[in-house]
Amino acid sequence: MRTWLTKALGLLAMLTLGFGMHGAAAQDGRPLTIGSKRFTESYILAELLAQAAAPHLPARPVVRQGLGNTAIVYEALRSGAIDLYAEYTGTISQEILKSPRPLSMQAMNEALRPLGLGAAVPLGFNDGYAFAMRADAAQRLGIRTLSDLAKHPELKLGLTNEFIGRADGWRGVQSHYGLPQTPTGLDHGIAYDAISAGQVDVIDIYTTDAKIGHLGLAVLEDDRAYFPRYDAVLLYRLDVPQRFAPAWAALQALAGRIDEPAMIGMNARAELEGAGFDAIARDFLAARGGGAAPAASAAGAGGFMARLFGPDLGRLAREHVLLVAVSTGIAVLLGVPLAVAVFPHARLRALVLAATGLLQTVPSLALLAALISLLGAIGTLPALVALTLYALLPIMRNTVAGLAEVSAGLRQAGTALGMTGAQNLRLVQLPLALPTLVAGVRIAATIGVGTATLAAFIGAGGFGERIVTGLALNDRALLMAGALPAAVLALASELLFEALEWWLRRGRG
């Protein structure tokens, strides 16, 4: 048993080392890696930066789109998994550096330098936070400013989850203005649908959002000047100007070239016209002197069928299947020997199962963010570790349950035949427990198919790429083009295990 467990741990170590070496090799090859958050403007800016830099690099830059909120993208930057991304001065000052007041660029860079980071290249526009209402409702209630909201506790606020949790977000606004409401957390894209349908009365917005004018929303005045400026800049690792000197010069040439109307126009093309992020960036740069376009994105690829059977379908399916298969396989190699080892010891068994059960309570995105910081990587490695940890509980619990179903008489019969403990386990107990064990693997694989969609938040690919982008754009067709194949994959997994369990039952009969 110890040999089996040792081999399993060794295999996990080799797989982990392999993925770690893959990431290290990419960094040794010095690709410029650009990240983005999970909203339209950040997607566009990442593509724009990549296309501006591409003609000045020996290899095409890597774009890690839709990595999640500020915490995840920032951890990716600090770990070296990405080299730079577009950030906002207010966010750097208050959310990242935890300053109680806005910082100048000089003060910001002094605070960032010990972290190995810098902020530079003001792009030319301010994308601030604001609150908005339907214009007719604001006029009817006489609400023009944020102070006016305090007079209407009955209003329903639908705010993004990140804004609710940010240091410069809801808590500060609520305290500054004495607002009595309790907000509901919504995704940024979905919030526009909610306010349009009258399900909420007030939402938080980015001031360059294209849907403000499209939906006829009234932006409430920040009459007590709570929000700082959120000027778009590049947040980068300090070694980038030296490692990619010609590309960095090209990025510096973007300073001041994107004004607010231009950014609103680019956002509108993505959200209202369905244009791809790469095409938007290419057209912007072409109008201002060129740039090289990366491969086409899934956004703006036409109708639902075009999105569903888009050119990325094979790649996403392969990534999704590999994530689920490898993580479930590692969980089997670790979980089954561990469950067998602790089975005879009631207290230890309860403790180990409780610990694996506790892992199930950790929110997926929180675990992924923690793993990025711990492993110093984004992409496949932290996704595999997270999926493996989530798969352990059903596999271990079912292994224990299967062993418990083997009657004492059968175990004693094996001993009476002169079997050693290891032989009894291998030839009697495990074969009889196998159907229950396989049922646990089945559960783990099915759960893994769904959970693996979250891997897209850290650049690990899979069908979650479409879902994440669809949420950012509020594009239902693209979202369903990711959800439907994932559901089909889950169904295929169920059918495969159903056939396996039928075969096992037939063999026992």
Salt bridges, closest charged atoms under 4 A:
ASP83 OD1 - ARG243 NH1 2.99
GLU87 OE1 - LYS37 NZ 2.86
ASP148 OD1 - LYS151 NZ 3.43
GLU154 OE2 - HIS152 ND1 3.20
GLU162 OE2 - ARG166 NH1 3.25
ASP168 OD1 - ARG166 NE 2.76
ASP187 OD1 - ARG38 NH1 2.89
ASP193 OD2 - ARG476 NH2 2.60
ASP201 OD1 - ARG134 NH2 3.91
ASP209 OD2 - HIS188 NE2 2.92
GLU221 OE1 - ARG144 NH1 2.57
ASP231 OD1 - ARG229 NH2 2.70
ASP239 OD2 - ARG243 NH1 3.56
ASP283 OD2 - ARG269 NH1 2.81
ASP312 OD1 - ARG466 NH2 2.63
GLU319 OE2 - ARG315 NH1 3.18
GLU465 OE1 - ARG315 NH2 3.05
ASP475 OD2 - ARG307 NH2 2.78
GLU494 OE1 - ARG442 NH2 2.93
GLU498 OE1 - ARG442 NH1 3.05
GLU498 OE2 - ARG505 NH2 3.91
GLU501 OE1 - ARG442 NH1 3.19
